[in-house]
Amino acid sequence: MKVLVADGVSPKGIEILQQAGFECVVKDKLPAEELLEIIPEFDGIIVRSASKVTKEVIDRAQNLKIIGRAGVGTDNIDIAAATARGIVVINSPGGNTIAATEHTMGMMLAMARNIAVANETLHKGEWNRKKYTGVELRGKTLGVVGLGRIGSGVATRSLAFDMKVIGYDPYVNEERAQSLGIKVVSLDELIEQSDFITVHMPLTPKTKGMFNKDNIYKMKKGVRLINCARGGIINEKDLAEAVKSGHVAGAAIDVFESEPLAANSPLLGVPGITITPHLGASTVEAQIGVSVDVAQGIVTALNGEPVSTAVNMAPVSAQTMKVIKPYLDLAERLGCTACSLADGGISEIKIKYNGGIADVDTKMITIAVVKGILNPILEDKVNYVNAPSLAKERNIKVKEVKDKSVENFANLITVSVVANGKTQTVQGALFGDEGRIVTINSYRVDVDPHARILICPHINRPGIIGTIGSLLGYANINISGMQVGKTEIEGTSMMVLTIDNEIPDSVMQQIINMNGIFDVKLVNYNVVK
């Protein structure tokens, strides 16, 4: 597979891709026209903020399976278009956390102590100690808008400066804030109480222009603002006017509405405004970190596994992923088995979780089941991104049920599908990290679902098992495992054979035509990728 690496990604990430056997093509400062021309040949692409992965690019990307953003923001990627095509979009939410946190602290200190302007004038031969008297952070109230990784990091470091820290974040509960030593307040309260305000929110329609002249002038006179998150959250024109008027004592801005910063920007040349050219993630360590994170995600995704940093699929924390990862392959194979048993179009999928697994976020496992059901029946490649939407398009209802009670296994996954009014049910459990199918339509089995199995419900009478064995033997088809037993229907048994080779249609037809055979289902797990 080929991966296009754009925008100056660290060589450490490229090494990871090459060690995994991928061909890497490095194109720094890639023109949009060239990207459109070459994108059809690539399976993956890594970008930073310069290259734009638009809908037009995605429409031309015939082989593209994953887009990696070496950083946090994905503003330059059309996520909706990627999702519609089943293309995974990943980022590196943690790779530059420390760099952005420390840059925020540096900007706050530089602004409070007039470091940038004092340095500039001293180089010009001016000695202005009195003119550039600053303020201390100690005892001041810091308002943190957005308590994610970076906002929380700034908050804890500011507490070490003996600041009082309050925070606004509609998605953070009070218990989490208290554990950080932060008091959660409304946005209005934060605006009214803060001596310093630092922004750590994504740029969305709701946050664009979040701070403008209407609420800037509700802030304390002498307030200082920091934005190392996303340009456009603070209205630049309104901020510049507020600094000029003296209502805002200072501002430290690393991100802008338009980048590179335009020559006519209202922020330029305003005393009291400290600006840097989007340096939040620009440390040696951060550039290596985001490159390594995204490269590892690319390798994982191109190997057919879900990535915890995907932004267009159900979010899963690293801790949760560690718990559920062994179940994903089993869930997909349970889905494949249930699909093979069904006759006709599937209208409903029900997944039940018993035991300890019911305590964790199982969305990803449920998607794995749906993926396993759809992969054998659709021409389109089904993955963790498009499986839910493909099921919805086909009016297949998907239902999750959780029950902490334990049946025969500490953790049990039950998959039931309804097709033409009939329900087919399979159950699976882990033995260590190895998944096994443990029941098929209430018949107890112990099946290793990693090749292909033949399921034959039949009349419980002598000769049937031997005849099927002989038919397969004459066709040079090896049986590596066999389980036979009575089902709940009187006089009926079920035979489950683990088969090492493909079964020709002619042999399948002979088995189906045998007297005493009710049904024959071949489950080919090779479609699970």
FILUMLO-324563 format. One record per residue: residue in one letter; x negated, z negated, y negated of N, C-alpha, C in turn. Coordinates in steps of 0.02 Angstrom, whole numbers, plus 50000, padded with zeros to 5 digits. Each point is the difference from the previous one (the first is absolute). Example, Ala and Ser with C-alpha at 12.3 -4.5 7.8 and 13.67 -1.06 7.14 Angstrom:
<drenfis>
A493404961050284500455000049941499555000049940
S500185003649947499584999749941500394996349945
</drenfis>
This chain:
<drenfis>
M499585000050060500425000049940499565000049938
K500295002749945499635000649938500304995649946
V499564996649963500214995749945499675002349936
L500405001049948499745001949935499894993649959
V499394999249975499824994049961499885002249928
A500444997849955499955002049930499864994049955
D499825001449938499954995049947499454994850008
G499455001750032499424995550000500094993650040
V500215000650062500094994250044499324997850027
S499914993450010499374997350024499805003050068
P499365001450009499755002850064500154995650061
K500104993549988500144995450056500645002150036
G500515002049962500625002250030499915006550038
I499615004549972499875006550033499654998850067
E499544995350002499654998450062500494997850054
I500494995949981500504997550048500395005950029
L500205004749958500385005950023499585004350047
Q499375000949982499565004350042499864996650067
Q499904993449999499884996450063500615000450047
A500605000849970500615000650040500105007150026
G499545004649981500035006850025500375004949956
F500154998049938500355004549954499515004049959
E500185006149985499615004249955500194998549928
C499524998249959500144998149930499745005549953
V500435001949954499815004749947500064996349934
V499444999349966499984996249937500045004749942
K500504999049956500115004349941500144995549940
D499474998049964500104996149939500265004549944
K500404997049956500285003749942500325006550022
L500474999350046500325005850030500555002849955
P499945006349977500525003049958500665000650038
A500564999449965500665000250032500115006650037
E499755005549972500095006550031499645000450067
E499404997250003499615000150062500324995550053
L500274994349977500334995550047500595003550033
L500405003649961500565003750028499775005350050
E499435002949987499745005450042499744997450067
I499664994250000499664997850061500394994850040
I500524996949971500344994450033500305001850069
P500225006350013500305001450066499554998550060
E499354999949990499554999150058499854992750016
F500274995349961499814993050009500554995850031
D499784995150042500454995250031500084993749958
G499514998649958500034994149957499645001449935
I500184996149948499675000649935499924993149970
I499434998749969499884993849964499905001849926
V500374996649957499925001149928499934993249965
R499765000449938500044994149956500545001649948
S499854999649937500535001249950499995007049970
A499455003750010499935006549966500425005450033
S499955000850065500375005450034500744998250006
K500435004949987500724999050003500275003350064
V500294995950043500295002650062500755001049986
T500165005849973500685001549978500435002750058
K500635001049986500455002950050499765007050020
E499745003749951499755006750014499414999750049
V499564995149990499434999150046500264998150069
I500484995450003500264997650064500365005650037
D500375004249963500365005650031499525005050032
R499405000649972499515004750027499584996950056
A500044993450007499564996450047500305000250070
Q499905005450034500335001250065499794994950053
N499384997749997499744995550052499934992749977
L500174998649937499864993549972500424994550033
K499664994650020500334994550033499944993549960
I499494999649957499904993849962499665001449934
I500224996349948499695000149934499754993049986
G499364999449986499714993449986499814999449927
R500234994749968499814998649930499494994450000
A499385001749979499474995049998500094995749937
G500484995650004500184995549945500704997550011
V500294996849949500664997050008500565004849981
G499965002949939500545004149974500075006650036
T500625002350007500145006550033500395004549953
D499914999149935500375003949950499855007550005
N499415001750026499805007150004500205003350066
I500424996650039500225002750065500775000350000
D500285005750019500735000650006500214997050067
I500154993649999500154996350062500645002550032
A500495001749959500645002450028499905006550039
A499605004549972499875006450035499604998850064
A499524995449998499614998450059500444997050055
T500434995449980500444996750049500475005050033
A500275004649960500455005150027499655004350053
R499345000849993499625003950048499714995750056
G500124993549999499734995650051499264998649992
I499755000849938499304998849986499914992849977
V499554996550032499874993049981499594999849935
V500204995549955499614998849939499754992850004
I499344999249995499714993350002499604998849937
N499904993649984499564998249945499554994350021
S499644997249953499564994350015500174994349953
P500534996350017500254994849953499524994349990
G499554998950048499554994249994499285001749983
G499825006450005499305001949993499704998649932
N500415000449947499734998949933500304993849966
T500294995650040500344994149971499524995749960
I499424998450029499524995749966499745003449937
A499855006550006499745003749942500494999849942
A500645001550014500505000049947500134993049972
T499984995150044500094993049978499444998049953
E499395001350020499424998049960499985003949934
H500205006450002500005003949938500514997149951
T500574997950026500514996849957499724993849967
M499664995850039499694994049972499475001849948
G499605005250015499495002149953500315002549935
M500535003950005500345002649940500304994349959
M500284995150034500304994349964499474996149962
L499434998850033499454996449967499695004149944
A499915006550012499715004349949500435000249937
M500665000250010500465000149943500014993349964
A500024994650040500044993349970499374998349960
R499425002650021499374998349968499695005849961
N500395005449991499775005749959499335002950024
I499915000050065499345002050028499845007349986
A500485004550008499855007149992499805001749929
V500394997749952499855001749930499374996449976
A499894993950023499404996349981499375003650027
N500055002450061499455003850029499865006349960
E500545003749984499925006349964499694999049932
T500234995149963499744999049932499304997150000
L499844995950050499324997450004499505005550014
H500205004950041499565005850011499895003949936
K500464999449953499935003449935499614995749950
G499774994250023499604995849957500404994849961
E500644999350015500424995049964500004993450038
W499994994549962500014993250030500624996549973
N500555000350040500654997749975500284994350043
R499654994550004500234994450043500684997549978
K500084998949935500624997049975500595004850007
K499875006549987500535004950001500315000750069
Y499604999150052500245001150068500114993550039
T500194994849965500204993850032500615001350045
G499964997750062500545001350047500434994050014
V500385000450054500424994550022499844998350073
E500114993750018499894997950069500615001550043
L499885001050065500555000750047500304993250019
R499584994949999500224993350020500604997849959
G500504997650035500594997349967500515005249980
K499835006450005500485005349981500475001550058
T500585002749983500495002050052499925007450015
L499875001650062499955006950023500645002050035
G500305005449978500595002750034499795005950043
V500124999550065499815005350047500645003750020
V500035006349983500585004150016499855004050063
G500254997750056499865003150065499524995750040
L500254997050053499594995250039499815002850068
G499785006350001499735002950061499294997650011
R499615003950038499324998050016499584998849937
I500035004949954499574999649941500264994749952
G500665000149987500294995049955499874992950024
S500084998950066499874993450028499264998149994
G499565005050010499284998749993499814998149929
V500295003449951499884998349930500264993049985
A500594998550027500304993449987499554994450026
T499765000550062499604994650028499334999349964
R499715005549978499374999649963500114997149930
S500575001549971500164997349933500124992550003
L500274997750055500094992750009499324996549999
A499495003450027499334997249999499714999549930
F500285003949953499814999649930500424994849962
D500384996150037500444994849971500555003049957
M500235005950019500585002849967500644997750034
K500544999949964500664998950030500275006950018
V500205001050062500215006650023500745000150018
I500375004649968500695001350019500055007250022
G500515001550040500045006750028500705002750003
Y500065006549995500645003450009499915005350054
D500424999650051500025005050053500654999250037
P500465004949995500664999250032499974999850075
Y499425001650031499955000350073499594994350029
V499804995349960499604994350024500424993749997
N500044996450056500404993950000499604994149971
E500364994849984499704994349966499494996450043
E500134999950066499534996650046499325003449999
R499995006750000499375003749997499644998649934
A500385000049945499704998849934499704993049996
Q500364995150027499754993149998499364999250040
S499955003850055499384999650040499405002649962
L500135004349950499475002749958499884995749938
G500444995149989499944995949940500315003249939
I500495004450011500315003849946500744997949994
K500244999849939500714998849989500345006749988
V500525001550039500375006349993500524999249944
V500015004849954500474999849944500315006949992
S500505000449957500305006549985499525003949954
L500115006549994499585004049956500064997749928
D500604998449978500094997649932499624993549987
E500024995450049499634993749993499255001349997
L499765004650042499295001650000499795002849932
I500405004549973499855003049935499964994749945
E500454995350003500044994949947499444994850005
Q499764998450061499554994450010499265001850004
S499835006350012499325001850018499555001249939
D499374997750008499485001649951499645006450020
F499945001050064499725006250029500515002750049
I500095006650003500445003150049499615005550035
T499994999850067499665005250038500505003450047
V499965006550004500505004050037499705002350066
H500384999050054499785002250067500605002650040
M500355004849970500595003150030499865007550013
P500355003050047499945007350008500385003549944
L499845006249987500365003949951500605003250033
T500594997949980500635002650026500465001449940
P500575003350012500475000949944500204993449968
K500024994650039500194993549972499444996749960
T499375001250020499444996749965499705004449945
K500175006449997499735004349947500254997549932
G499544998749955500184997449934500284993050003
M499824996350052500264993250010499854995649940
F499415001049970499814996449940499995004949942
N500454998949952500065004449942500144995749939
K500135003349944500064996149937500574994950003
D500525001450041500564995450004499804993250027
N499575000050053499814993450028499304997849979
I499585004649976499344997949975500074995249942
Y500495001449957500094995749941500394993650016
K500214999350063500284993650023499464995450027
M499405002850009499434996150024499734995549945
K499614995150021499674995649952499575004149953
K499984998149936499525003249954499304998150023
G499565004950008499334998750024499925000950075
V500525002650033499965001350072499485005450014
R499734999950061499525005150021500255003150066
L499965006750004500285003750057499445003550039
I500074999950067499535003550044500395004550047
N499785006250007500305004650049499455003550039
C499894997850061499545003450046500385002550061
A500665001249992500425002050055500165007549998
R500485001949957500205006949994500155001649927
G499755005749977500155002249933500745001549992
G500274998349941500715001449987500444993950005
I499764994650031500404993950004500054996849931
I499465000349962500014997849930500025006249956
N500485000549956500055005649954499404999949953
E499585005250004499365000049964500095000149924
K500475003949976500115000549928500244993349973
D500484996850035500274993649977499474994650003
L499575000350052499464995050005499515000849942
A499795006149986499525001149946500284997549933
E500635001349987500304997749937500044992449997
A500144996850058500054992750001499314996749990
V499475003250025499324997449989499815000949926
K500165005849972499845001249930500374995149954
S500614998250019500404995449958499764992850005
G499604998650052499764993250010500444995850044
H500595002750021500434996150045499664999150068
V499695005350024499604999650062499274999449980
A499674994650022499314998749980499505004650033
G500185002550060499535004350034500325003050063
A499695005550023500235003150061499405002650038
A500044999950066499475002550043500345004950049
I499855006449994500365005150037499515004350040
D500135000650065499585004050045500355006350024
V500665000349991500405005550027500455002849945
F500155006450004500325003349942500565004650023
E500455001449952500575004450015499765006950021
S499465002349971499715006450018499254999150008
E499745002350056499284999350013499705006850016
P499405001549976499584996049955500364998749933
L499784994849965500324997949938499935005549948
A500575001949970500005005449951499654997849935
A499725004949966499634998649938500464997249946
N500655001350004500464997449950500394993850024
S499744996750050500344993950026500064994849945
P500594996849995500094994949948499564993850011
L499724999350060499584994150014499295000749973
L499795006249988499315001149979499894997749928
G499434996649989499804998049933500374994049972
V500394996550042500374994249975499604993750014
P499774996549947499634993750011500444995150039
G499704996850050500374995250041500235002850066
I499945006750009500205003050063499375001950039
T499914997050058499435001450044500255004950054
I499655005650008500225005050049499425001950045
T500175001450063499515002550049500325005950038
P499605004750023500285006150031500204999350073
H500534996050012500284999050067499454997950050
L499704994349984499444997450041500214994750050
G500654998650006500224994550041499745000150071
A499975005950031499775000550069499285002550004
S499675000549943499345003249999499434995150010
T499964997550062499424996250022499735003450063
V499374999050014499715002950061500384997550061
E500154993550000500334997150059500705002850008
A500375000749944500695002450004500025007350023
Q499555004149976500005007050020499865000850075
I499554995750025499885000050073500624997550036
G500294994649973500584996850033500595004750007
V500195003449945500595004450005499855006150044
S499385002349998499815005750041500044998250074
V499734994250018500014997850070500724998750023
D500404996749958500704998550018500385006450016
V499955004949955500385006250008499745004050059
A499345000350009499725003750056500244997150066
Q500004993450005500254996750062500745001650011
G500385000149945500715001850005500105007150023
I499585004549974500045007150020499875000750075
V499484996550025499835000350071500584997450042
T500284994449979500564997050037500595004750002
A500185002849942500595004449997499905006450039
L499415003149996499885006250036499944998950075
N499914993750020500024998250072500714998250022
G500495000949954500704999150019500264993049995
E499624995549968500224993049994500244998649930
P500454995049992500244998249933499464996549960
V500035000849934499514997149955500354994849956
S499724994049997500334994649963500025001249926
T499565004549974499995001349927500405006249981
A500405002650046500425005749983500524998049948
V500095004349949500474998349946500675003350010
N500075004550048500655003350010500294998750069
M499864994150025500324997750062500084992449994
A500354997150047500144992849996499364996149990
P499964996149945499384996349988499894994550052
V499394999550023499834994950051499354996749978
S500004993449997499394996549981499495000550056
A499364999049983499475000450050500124994850054
Q500244994149981500124994750048500565001950049
T500545002949973500555002250043499795005750045
M499605004649972499765005750040499604997650060
K499614994849991499604997450054500444997550058
V500584997149982500464997450051500375005750034
I500245004949961500455005150029499645005950030
K499365001049983499655006150022500035001150076
P499904994850042500035001350073500695002450023
Y500534998549960500685001850020500175007349982
L499635003049953500205006549974499995005450054
D499475000250039499955005050053500544998950053
L500114993750018500524998350049500695002249973
A500144998549937500655001749970500125007550002
E499485003949985500075007349999500155002650071
R499684997050050500105002250068500674997750028
L500254994349976500684998050017500505005049972
G499885002249937500435005049970499995006550039
C499405002150020499935006250038500384999550067
T499964994350033500354998950064500765000349989
A500244996449949500725000049986500265007049984
C499615003849962500195006949984500055004250063
S499534999350046499995004050061500594998350046
L500244993749996500564998050042500675002649972
A500025001149934500645001849968500205007150015
D500655001150009500285006750009500385001949937
G499765005149964500345002149939499704996849938
G500335001549945499764997649935500084992549992
I499474996849976500014992749990500354998449934
S500484995350002500374998249940499824993149974
E499704995950043499854993149979499384997450036
I499594996349964499414996750028500044992649982
K499954995850050500004992749987499364997150029
I499654996349958499384996750022500084992549992
K499914996550055500074992749999499324996850013
Y499844994949961499374996450007500144992950022
N499724998150057500084993250025499344996249998
G500034993549985499404995950001499644999749933
G499364998550003499604999149940499965006149956
I500055006050030499965006249961500585000449950
A500544996550013500575000049954499854996649934
D499454996149998499824996449939499635004349949
V499745005850021499595004049955500405006049974
D499715003549951500315006049972499925005650052
T500565002250028499995004850055500185007149979
K500045001249934500215006749976499565005550031
M499344998750000499545005150025500105001350075
I500154994750038500115000850071500645004250012
T500504998649960500625003850005499885007449985
I499595001449949499835007049984499635003250059
A499564996150033499645002650059500495002050055
V500524996050010500515001750050500345006649982
V500215000649937500335006149976499535006050008
K499384999149983499495005350007499965002250073
G499994995250046499965001650071500615003750026
I500584998549971500625003350021500035007249974
L499785000949937500075006649969499465004950019
N499394997650013499445004550013500145004950057
P500304997950056500105004850055500535005349985
I500434998949949500575004549991499975004149936
L499514998649957499955003849937499375004249999
E500075005849969499415004349992499544997249946
D500294997049949499604997149946499604994150027
K499414999149972499594994250018500324993849970
V500154995250043500324993849977499464994749992
N499994996549943499514994849989500324993949968
Y499594995149981500274993849974500305000849930
V499865005649967500295001349934500695003150006
N500065005350041500625003849999500504998150054
A499804995650048500464998350055500674997249975
P500014995249953500654997449977500445005349968
S499705004349958500415005149966500245005450050
L499595001650050500215004950051500594997350040
A499994993550016500564997050036500635000149957
K499924998549936500564999949954500305007049993
E499585005149995500245006949995500445001950059
R499854997150058500375001750062500564995050014
N500164996049949500554995050005499904995250059
I499384998450014499864995050051499964993249968
K500434995650022500014993249972499454995950035
V499614996449960499474995850027500154992849982
K500024995750051500184993049989499474995450031
E499824994949962499534994950023500374993550014
V499844996750055500284993450016499424995450018
K500034993949975499464995250015500304993750032
D499664997650051500214994050035499384996250021
K499904994149973499404996250014499994997050070
S500585000050033500024997250068499595004350047
V499714996750050499565003450048500385001250065
E499955006250025500315001550065499474999550054
N499835005450033499494999650053499295000849974
F499955002049936499345001249970499964996649932
A499394997949982499914996649936500205004449942
N499875006550006500205004949950500275006150037
L500595002149981500335005550035500315004849949
I499905006450010500315005249958500505003850044
T500625000349978500525003750035500225005949958
V499975005950028500215006149965500605003050036
S500555000749964500605003150028500185006149958
V500165005550034500235006049964500695002050026
V500415002449954500675002450019500015007549991
A500185003550054500075007349998500615002050040
N500455003749969500635002050032500384994150030
G499994994449964500384994150021499674995850053
K499425002250026499654996250052499384996649970
T499884993950022499434996149975499454999750052
Q499395001549978499404999350043499564994649969
T499754995650042499624994349975499344999150037
V499474999049962499354998450029499724993949963
Q499604996150036499684994249970499265000150013
G499624997349952499284999850008499714993449975
A499414998450026499654993849980499255001350003
L499644995749968499275000450002499724995450053
F499505002550036499604995950045499305000149972
G499834994849962499405000349959500135004849943
D499585005249993500135005249950500275006450032
E500174999650065500245005950036500764999950004
G500315005549978500725000550002500255002350068
R500544997050023500315002050063500755000549991
I500305004950035500735000450003500224995450057
V500464995449985500184994950049500715000750028
T500435003749965500655001750030500215007049977
I500355003550044500325006449983500724999550023
N500464999949951500714999250015500124994150048
S499724994349981500084993650037499624999850066
Y499665005450018499604999950061499304997649982
R499784994750034499364996949986499435004450025
V499545001749955499425004150018499384997149968
D499445002950017499364998349967499625006649992
V500145003549945499765006849991499485000349944
D499455003350016499495001549950500195006649967
P500244999849937500285006149970499475004249964
H499505002350037499465003649967499855006850031
A500455002750040499905006850025500695003250007
R500284999750059500675002650010500324996350059
I500644998949996500354996850056500625004050018
L500204999450063500605003350025500504994550019
I500605000449972500514994950013500575003250039
C500134997350060500505003050045500484994750026
P500594999249971500524995950032500295003850060
H500094996550056500205003650061500394995450046
I500315003050052500364996150051499494996050040
N500174993850015499544995750037500075001550075
R499625005050023500025001850071499325002850021
P499834999850064499345002350022499905007449987
G499365001849988499805007049996499915002849930
I500344997149952499985002949932499324999149969
I499724994050005499354998649969499465004550032
G500025000350067499515004050035500045007449983
T500615002549992500095007249985499725001649931
I500144995749952499745001349932499234999650001
G499744995150036499274999450005499695006250030
S500325002850051499755006050033500035006149954
L500555000649964500065005649953499445000049948
L499864994149974499474999549950499315001150031
G499924997550061499365000950034499855007350014
Y500515003750024499915007150015499815003949936
A500234997449941499865003449937499344997449969
N499614996250038499374997149976500084995549939
I500564996449999500144995349945499894992950027
N499524996649971499824993350025500464994749972
I500224995450043500394994249980499524994149997
S499894997349939499534994449993500344993250002
G500675000149996500374993750003500725001250019
M500304995150036500705000850020500344993250000
Q500604999949973500424994050003500705002250020
V500284996450047500675001650025500394993550009
G500625000049979500414994150010500735001449986
K500424995250016500725000749989500174999249926
T500505003849979500254999249932500634995650003
E500324999349942500614995949997500605003450033
I499945006650009500555003750033499904999750075
E500504997650035499944999050073499845006550036
G499534999750046499815005850040499545004849964
T499774998149941499575004449960499324996749989
S499495003950008499324997749985499705004349945
M499454997649971499645004049950499275000450021
M499745006149998499305001050015499655002149934
V499444996749986499605001749941499305001750025
L499805006349991499355002450022499555001349940
T499394997650004499505001749949499625006150025
I500025005349960499765006650022499375001849962
D499505002650035499375001849968499985007149973
N500465004350025499975007149982500675002349971
E499985005849967500625003149978500435002050061
I500654999749993500455002050054500315006749981
P499885005350039500305006549984500764999650002
D500325004449962500735000049997500315001250069
S499665004150040500275001650067500034993750044
V499494995749994499994993850039500524995249974
M500074999649934500514995749971500705002150025
Q500115006550002500665002450022500134998350073
Q499485000350042500094998150070500204992650007
I499694995749958500174992950003500714998949976
I500195003449945500684999349973500535002250051
N499835005250039500495002750048500044996050065
M499574995050008500014996150062500654996050007
N500254999850061500604996050014499834992649994
G500404996549961499884992849992499654998249935
I499765004949964499684998849935500535000549945
F500084994849961500505000049946499735003349936
D499374999049988499715002549937499245000050006
V499675004149961499275000049997499805000649927
K499594995449977499745000249932499244999650002
L499695004849967499274999949994499834997749929
V499614994749995499794997449935499265001849991
N499865004349951499325002249988499734996549938
Y499574995150011499744996149944499455003649961
N499825006050023499495003849964500265002449932
V500664999749989500265001949934499904994449949
V499824994050025499874994449955499285000649975
K499925001049935499345000949971499914995449941
</drenfis>
